[in-house]
Amino acid sequence: MTLVLRHSHVAALLDRVAVLDAVEQAHSDLSTWAAQNPRPISMGAPEDGAVIGMAAELRSADLVAVKVLSDLPGNPAHGRPRQRSTIVVTSTVTGECVALIDGRAITAMRTAATSAIATKYLARADASILGLVGAGNLAVEHTRAIALVRPIDRIVVWSRSSSTVEAFGEKIADLKIPVMHAESVDHVVAQSDIVCTLTPSVSPILLGESLRPGMHVNAVGAAPRPDEREVDGTAMARSRVVVDSRATALAKSGDALLAIAEGAITEADIAIELGDVISGRTPGRRDADEITLFDSTGIGLQDLATAALVIGRARAAGIGTDIDMSA
């Protein structure tokens, strides 16, 4: 039987601590060849749209998955979200379609969890001021996830809309962390130990000349497209860059590909995967003054690890709808 889970089902079943642990283990498994995450494929769609297939295999769960991500820039003009996704999970033992899952909540939480894991391994141990460029739902998820791995004393946040910053503060009020509304992106960088860029920007919003020794950056928000980015080539060149998957970054990360095209860095600089840092195969931060940057493109293995967790919880709680796909 195939378990069908709607967005509301998934949102009710997700747990940040469990997702963080599952995604961290999945990246470690990728480093030790206990998981696979091949390069994604991309197909064109109307109005400069793209449909991306993100596949992964997790041997410990005997599962494979493909997330179909639609990135449609024309959608917002019609009152629809720019991105939508569906995750298809299949058993490697029986070949049965195990689950069909809406990808929205999984994508948001696994993205924030991965940034938190990168922060755990790359940020200085004394990092306590979190800077956010963007104040939407992704900022809320990142705040909650990163607060699990670092004792955050203050949040500095910038957004073009002051009302968005106010709403952000209300959504994380239970954490009791002071929130400061920054006047600019440079203001965020100047005051923060950890900076997350969380905007749909298509051109650099964070400039490398503003980075300070010892800080850590999570570059997250840009769409998985080779011509869109949030950080410039100088930021990439000044940082020790870590990626979720080298193959994915060299196919879909505008932050990496545009910096390479400009000559700011080379492909050799996109060599360190997060899983290799977790497993100990490659060192992460090497000294207190080093600038580290996690280039988060997003990979199917993160979706699969989170989906496996959700499926187990749904089965235990009797949540979702079973369908016999072979009938």
C-alpha positions, 0 to 999 in steps of 0.5 A: 500500500502507498501512504499519501500524506498531505501538507497538513499531515506532514506539518503535524508529524515533523520534529526539528530535533529528529529531523536535524539528527536524521539529516546529519546522519544522512550526510555522514552516510553520503560521505561513507557511501552508505547513501547515494545522491546523484546529480539532479536533472532539470527540464524547462517549463513555460515562463522561464520555469524549471522542473527538477528531479532530485533522486537519492538512496538511503541504504539504512532505510532500504528506500529511494526517493525522487522529489519533483521540484517545480520552480516557476517564477511566473506563479506569484503573478497568478497567486500561486507559490513559486515553488512546489514539490512532491516526494515519491518514496519507493522500497529498494526491497520490494519495488513498491511505492511506499509513500507519496508526500507533499514536499513543502514542509519537509523542504523548509525544515530539512533546509533549516536543519542542514544549515544548523548542522553546517553551523554546528561544524563550521561556526566558532564555538563562541558564536552567539549572534545570529544574523538573518538576511530575510525575515520570512518563514525560512528565517523562522525555521532557521532561527529555531534550528540554529538555536538547537546547536548554538546558544543564541543571545541576539538576532539581527535581521534585515528585510525590505519590509518592517512588517515582515520583521515584526511578524518574524519577532512574534513567531519566535517570541517563545524563544525569548531572544532579543531581535534587532531590526537592521538597517541594511545587509551590511549592518547584519554582517557587521554585528553577527557571528553567524549569517544566513541569507534567506532571500529569493535574490537573483543577484548578490545581496551579501558582498564579500568585502563586508565579511569579517574574520571568524564569521560563518555564512549559510547561503540558502535562499537563491533558487537552484539555478546556475544564474541566480545567487545571493553572495558574490564571488569575493565572498566565495573567494574569501571563505572556506566553502562547504557544499551539501553535494559537490555534483549538485553545487556544480550543476545548480548553485549560482553562488558557485558557478557564477563565482567560477565563471568570473574567475573568483574561484575554481572548481577545486574550491568547491571540493568539501562536502558537509558529510565529509566534515561530519564524518571526519574525512575533511576538517571544517573550520581550521582556526578562529579567524577563518571565514566559513561559508555553507553553500546550500543548494538542497539535495534529495537525500535531505528530503529522503531522510526526512520523509523516512522519519515522517513515514515511520511516525505516520504509520505509528499514529495512523495518519494519512491515506493508504492507496493500492497503486497496483489495483 
